[in-house]
């Protein structure tokens, strides 16, 4: 297992992170999975044996049940792994049961610590933007948790480029904890993160954790023009993530994935994961699975190496158009582009 430094921190994390959104399976999260304690323990054992050292969860996953299961299966071996969780989403019906206010962040952290059965969280991530609460209040609350020893590093998730930069600037201006990472959606099905979030990560020294790197199963090889799974798929439920705006492009991408996978004698899913591990700024992919068999297949992606020609084929099949002002910069600013700019514009010059 390879380990990469998480942003500008001193923390080293495995290139694959164990995701636990399938743990519990209550409410709408039943559409994702319903992993019970025994299966969760088997999967955690597999991940630790493979060298994974980061487990990611969130308070909102199955209304806290995912955190409880993680805490249960890590009992007696908590110090062998890093734990990441998140705060922001609604955890009740009260007016202060959601958001990134000081009240919700601190109470949310205390509740997560109880459910996880631990005295600290290694990476505490704000799960989503809160456009109502002042950033100073959010960051001051995170600072309180860091200074108390209950949180060791902080990160963001699902921010836009301007929101991320505003948060980083506010933290630096006020001497408050700076995000070391962002957790984002990024896959061969949708590469929008390359417009702003990946360049920002390079420019600002942020680690990048990728959620749903297989696009909710769309890149596993079962979704093709001439074949659709009949049952047991997240895409046939009301989950709705990620959205698909161009099915033909998705099918073209899956066709290339399957072709490359056959050449290596591996699954399409492994190729999709290996592709992302070779992209700029990516630190770790958050992988989850409904079954131990799926998890074992995903874990094998850490050892798969794609050659330049295979990457080029996947790039071309999944390529995005250059939106404004990127096409204009490609035409007129090519003489003064930074490494961050070139992650997007380089192939177009």
N, C-alpha and C positions, 0 to 999 in steps of 0.2 A: 504494500500500500504506500502510495506517495503522500507526503505531507507538505502543505504549503502555508506560508505565513499569512495570517488574516489581516489584510490591510497594513497599516503602519504599526500595528500592535506587535508584541513579542509572542503572540499565541500562534502555535502551529496546529493546523487541523487537517484531517484526512481529506483526500480529494472527493470522497463520497461521504455524505452525512446521512444518518438514519432519520428518515421522516416518519412521524407517528400519527398522521391525520387519520389513518385507518383504525387506530386503536379506539375501542369503545363502540362506535357505530350507533350513537343515539341521535334522534332527530334527523335533520337533513344530512348529517354526516353518515348516516346509514347508506347513502348513495355512493359513498367513497369506499367503505369497508366496515367490517364489524369484528375486528381482531380482539379476541378475548385475552385474558391474562396468560394462559398457557401458551397460546400461539405467539403472543408478544414476547414471552420469555425465550421461545425457540428462535425467534427472529433476532432478538437482541444478542443472544449467544452467537448466532451466525455472524452478525456484524462485528462483534468484538473479536471473534476469531479471525476475521478477515483483516483486522487492523483499523476499523473505523473507530475514531475517538470522539466524535461529536454526535449527539442525539438532539434532534430538534422537535419541539412541540409548540403548543400555544394554549392559553387558558380557554379559548373558545372552542377548541376541538372537543366535540361531544360534551359541551358544557362542563369542562373540567375533568371528565372521565379519562381522557387521554393522559393528562398529567398524572392522575392517580395511578394508572396502570404503569406508566414509566417509573414512578416512584416505587411501586411494588416490585417490579422486576429488577430494579437496581439496588434493592435493599441489600446491604452488606458489601456492595462493590461500587458505591457511588464515586469514590475517588479515582476509579479507573477510567472515567469518561468525563467529557465536558458536556454540560447541559445548556441548551438554548431554549428559551420560551418567549412568548410574545404577550403584549397587552395593547388594548385599544377597543376591541370589539365589545358588543353588548354582553354582559354577564348577568343581566337581570332586567326587571321591568321598571326600576327606579330611574329618576332623572339624572342621576350621577353614576349609573352603572355602565357607562360607555365613555369613550373619548380619552384624551390625554391630559386631563386636568391633574393637578397635584393629588387631589383626593383619589381619583380612580387609579392612577399609576401606583401610588404607595399601597393602597388597599389591595389592588390587583396583585402586586408583588408578594405581599404577605400571604394572600390566598394561594398563590402558585407555590410558594415555599412549603406551605402546609401540605398541599396535594402531592408535591414531589418528594416530600420527606427529606428535605435538605436544608442546610443553613445558608446556602448561597446559590446564585444562578450565574453561570459563567458568561453567557451572552444574553442580555435582555434586550429584546427588539420591540420597537413601536411598530405595531402590525399594519398600520394604515395612517394616512394623513388625517389630521384634525385641523380643519380650517377655522375653527372657532376659538380654541384655546391658544393663547399667545405662546410662541415657541420658548420664550424665556421661562414661562411657568413649567412647561414640559421638561425642559432641560435641567431646570433647578431641581425638579422632583427626581430625575434620574441621578443628579449629582448627590442628592441626599442618600439615595440607595447605594451608590458607589462608595461614598465616604463611610457609610455604616458597615460596609463589607458584605452586604446582602447581594450586591451585583458587582461583577468584575469588569465587564465590558458592555458597551451599549451599541445597538445597531438599529437601522431603519428597514422598513419593508414597504414596497408598493408606493414609493414616492415618485413624483415626476422629477425631471431634471432641475427645474427652478426651485421646487420645494426642498430638494436635497441640498442644493447650494445655499439656500437661505438658512437651513438648519445648521450647516457647517459654519457658515459665517457668523451666525448668532452665537454658537458655542465658542468660537475662537474670540469673538469680541468681548464676551462676558466671562471668559475663563471657566467655561462649563465643559462637561464631558463631550468629547467629539465622537461621532459615530465611527466605529472601526470597519463597519461593513454595511452592505445593503443586501436584502434578500428579495430577489426579483423573479418574475416569470420570464423565461428565455428558452427558446427551443427552435428546432428546425421548422416547426409549424408556424412560428411567429417570432421574427427577429427584431421587433420594434425597439428593444432595449439598446440596439446598436446605434440608434439616432442620438441619444443623450446619455443614458445611464451608464453604458460601458465606457464611453469617453470620459465621463465625469469620474468614474472609478479610477481610471488610469491617471487622470490629472490630479485628483485629490488623494490618491493612495488608499482607496477603499477596497476591502475585500468584497467579493461577490459570491453570495450563496444563491443557487438557482433552485427555485421551487418548480415542480411539475416539468422536469426536463424532457419527459416523454409526452408532453401535451395531454395529460390525462389519459394516456393509453393510445392516443391517435397514432403515435409513431412506433407502435409495437409490431406492426406488420399485418394486423388483422383488417385494418380499414383500407380497402382498395376499391377501385372503380367497379370491379366485377364481383366484389364480395363485401358484405357488411355483417358483423357479428349479430347473431340473433338474440342473444341473452347474456346476462352477466357482465355487461359493460357499463361503465360510468356514463358514456356518451348517450346511452339510451334512457337515462334518468332525467330528473329535473335539475341536476347539478349545474349544467350550463357553463362550466369552465374547462378549458378556454373556449372562447367563441371562435368559430371558423367562418372567415369572410370569403375565402376563395378555395372551394373544394377541389377544383382542378389542380391548383398549385399544390395542395396537400397531397393529392394522389400522385402527382409527378414526383414529389419529394419521397414519398413512401416507396415508389417504384425503384428509385435510385438506392434507397436504404436497403431494400431487399436484395438488389443486385450486388451491392458491396458486401452485404452480410454473407451471401452465398460464397463469394470469393474467399472469405475468411473462415467459413464454416461456423458462423456464430449467428445470433439472432439480430433482427433489425433494431431491437431496443438497445443492444450493446453498441451498435454502430452509432445510433443517435446520441448516446451518452458519451462515447469516445470523441465524437465530433465536438461537443461542447467543452470537454476537458482540454481541448487544444485551442480554444478561443481566447483572445486577449482578456485579461483581468479576471477570468473565472477562477475562483478559489476552490469551491466544492459544490457538488450536485446533491441536492436533497432527494434521496430515493426512498420510496415506500412501496409496499406490495401487499396485495390481499393474501398471498400465500407464500410459504417458504420457498416453493419452486420458483416463483417469479423473482423473489428476492435474490436467490442464488444466481439466477441469470444476470440480474442487474449488477451484482457485485463483481462479476467477471469482467465488466466493462473497464475496470481500473487497469487491466493489463493489455487492453486492445490498442494497437497503434495503427492509425490510418496514414497512408502515404499522401503525398501532395496532390496527386491526380485524383484520388478518391475524395479528398477534401474539396477540390475544385468542382467536381461533379455535384457534390452536395450543396456547395455555395451557389452554383448556377441554378439548381432546381428550386432553391428556397430564397433566392435573392429578392430584396425589397427595392422599390423604386426610390430614387433620391428625391425627397420632398424639398420644398423651399425652406430655408435658404441653402440647403446642402448642395443642390445642383448648381446654384450660383457660385458657391465657394469652390466647387470642383472646377468651374470654368475660369474663375478670376482670382482665386486666392492660393492657387497651387504652389506659388513660389514661397509662401510663408506659412506652412502648416506644421502643427506640433504632432508628436507621437499620438496624442489623444485624438486629434483630428483625423489622422491617417487610418485609425481603426475602421472608420466608416468610409472615408473618401479615397483611401489608397487604391482599392481595386478599380476605381473609376478614373484614375489619372492616366 
